[in-house]
Structure formats: C-alpha cells, structure tokens
Amino acid sequence: MSDAATLDSREIMEALQALAIEKGMTVDVLLEAVANGLESAYKRREGAAEQAYVEIDESFNITVYAQEVDELGNVLREWDDTPHDLGRIVAQTVRQVLNQRIREVERDMKYDEYAGREGDIVTGIIQQNDARYTLLDLGRVEALLPQSEQVPYERPEPNSRLKAYIVEVRKTAKGPQIVVSRTHPGLIRELFKLEVPEISDGVVELKACAREPGHRTKIAVWSNDPNIDPVGACVGARGSRVRQVVNELRGEKIDIVPFSDDLHDFVAKALSPARVREVRFHSEEGVAEVVVPDHQLSLAIGREGQNARLAARLTGWRIDIKSETQIAEEEAGYSGEEWAEGEWVTDAETGEQTWVPADGSEAITAGQWSEAVTEQHDADETAADVQQASGDETASDGTDETPAEAHTDPSTLPSDSTTP
C-alpha cells in the first residue's frame, strides 16, 4: 500500500481500538467482522473466485486470497487477488459491517451476563406498566414482569425502584429477554439473604417456604450453629430485618418458625401463632391430625383457612385441625359400641364383596349386609316412635314430668345402632 493508504490504515486501526474499548470487546472481534464483510463484498465482484478469504494484520493491511479447490474441498491453488480499488470497498463495507457486528456482540454480552443468573434477585426502575406486563430498567437491559408474576393489587408507581426474582433468561434476535417475578417463593429467600448476614454466610438456612403473594408467607429456618437462634437472626433487633423484607413486599405478613426434624414439633410450630396440644400422623393417608384448645381453633385454621393451608404447604402434610371438644365427642361416640372384627374379601371373578368375620362365624355378602343395615334402621325408627308415643301418653296422664324433662331424660332418647 502507498504512504497515504498506510496512514489511512493506521487511523482506521486506532479507531477500531478506541471502539473496542468503548464497547467492551476485543479488536480481534472487530477485525474478524470487517474481514467477513470484505469477503462478502469481494465475492459479489465480477470475475471473483468462488473460494476466497481475507486477512487483516495488526497494521490493518488487507489481503484477499483466492483459492481453487477440487470436488473434495482440497485447495489446489491459492493466489493474492486483492482488488486495486480495495479502499473504495473498505469504505463501503466497514461502517455497515461494524455496526451490525457491534449490535450482535452487545446482545451476546448482555445475554452472557444474565444467562446464569436464574434464581438471583435484581433491582429495576419501572418504565412501563399496563394490563399485560411491566417493564423494569436494569441498566443495560430491560426485564419483563408479566401480569401472571405480579402480586394482585400491587401497583408500583412509574420510575420507582422494585426488586424482582429472575425466573428465566431467553435469547432472542433483539437481545436477551429477562423474565422476572414478584410472586415466586424464591423472592422471599433472596430478600432474607440480603437482610440477614447469617443466611448469606450459610450459618442459618431457610429450609422451607410457603407463600400466598400479597397476603401471607410462612418460612421455616434452621441454624447450623447451636449458639445462634435462627428465628431471632431473621427477625433482627426489634424486628428491623424482617421489617425490611415486609416493606419490600408492600406489607405482606411473614411468619418465621423454627425448622425441626421432629415432625410432631415441626407441624405444631408451623401452625403458629396457634398453640397445639397434640399431633397425630396417619402415614397411609398422608394426614396430620392436629388437636388444639377450643379457643385456639379459629386461630389455627386462620382466615378462610389460610394458616392451615400455608402450614400444610410448609410441612408437606395434609393437616386436619380439630378442637379438644371435637376429639372428646368422637372418642365418646365410639366408646360404647361393639365393633365386629373381620375383613372384606373380593371375588376375583365376579367382583362381589363378602364380609368374613374374624370369629369364624358365617360370612355375608355386601347385599346381605345392606339388607341387615336397612332392617336395623327400620327397627330403630319403630322403637323410637313407640318410645315417643309412650312419652306422650305419660304426659297426658297428668304425671309431674314435663315434656321438656322427658326429652332431656337419657332413658327416653332413641338409641343409635351402629353396624360395622
């Protein structure tokens, strides 16, 4: 090249270096983009070789090498086929190619920055808010907060700051699309990690989380250090730490309970603030039967069953809450009954069920069982009618017993018969 061309090349190289620093990329990436653009421009020229490639050295000296290849792709001959009017081709190509390549590299860099950050928390400024989604400005990129990931009735003001949980990072032609959430339980975990150093250090662990966004959350925490109270660490001095989380969640209530390997203790603590007397597990049904004092029943269930529902999600057990009075009534109802022991046996061919008593007495079919139950029920109703008529006659004879006393006397009440 001539001295003028060399000067132009030096200026172009300096411009590329400055551009690379500004965009946060390497000069090699820009040179590769220019080489690819020049190669495409060369192949569009009349008489150009079908196979060619472009080399650009550190001084921006450009050489076009044409190749002759056989059917198998082997290079038979290679020669320098640099056009004499290369300067004009460069002027037409460099700007267009560089702009396109820079946009592609910036998109890739933005994607790489957030690609591995699913599960992280980000802070953005609300740019747009409508019925479908909300856009958060994260600085170099924007995040999409869909309506389905927004807390009901939460309407942050435009230009206000908002923390959100990254649930997905998509790669699109226009750059990375970052989908964030305000309802994900992971948001609770990350917010506490920001406010509680013991959690970020791994001393305190958040074992489980159950959440109804915008209303209430329950978390179970555990300490790996016996000298550190996990609940106290999350609450903070005078509730300062948990208050910061509640403020970020726009007033959502948070219950913090200690995690325990003892399921009885864990289920009881999960129903906090209610006090639990006893927990009975029915493993086959996956049900935990919880007994609470009568005055604690409504508190244990919670408004519209919310407390019991969150406790069930937190522990993984279906929870059946009963008061002490209910348990006493159930146990009293069964105490005076004699239950037959045995089992139902199903005929593999006909599918008919037969009750086989354990004492070896005669077996009966399901149809016979149903008939016996019906007959017993009719007999009980008849006996009740007779008893009622007898009571009416006694009252009409002018005895001292009043009708009210007759109904409250246990001897005059119809007896229920329970058939196994």
Buried (B, 14 or more C-beta within 10 A) or exposed (E): BEEEBEEBBEEBBEBBEEBBEEBEBEBEBBBBBBBBBBBEBBBEEEEBBEBBBBEBEEEBBBEBBBBEBEEEEEEEEBEEBBBEEBBEBBEEBBEEBBEEBBEBBBBBBBBEBBBEEBEEBBEBBBEEBEEEBBBBBBEEBBBBBEEEBBBEEBEBEEEEEBBBBBBEBEEEEEBBBBBBBBBBBBBBBBBBBBBBEBBEEEBBBBBBBBBBBBBBBBBBBBBEEEEEBBBBBBBBEEEEBBBBBBEBBBEBEBBBBBBBEEBBBBBBBBBBEBEBEEBBBEEEEEBBBBBBBEEBBBBBBBEEEBBBBBBBBBBEBEBBBBBBEBBEEEEEEEEEEEEEEBEEEEEEEEEEEBBEBEEEEEEBEEEEBEEEBEEEEEEBEEEBEEBBEEBEEBBEEEEEEEEEEBEEEEEBEEEEEEEE
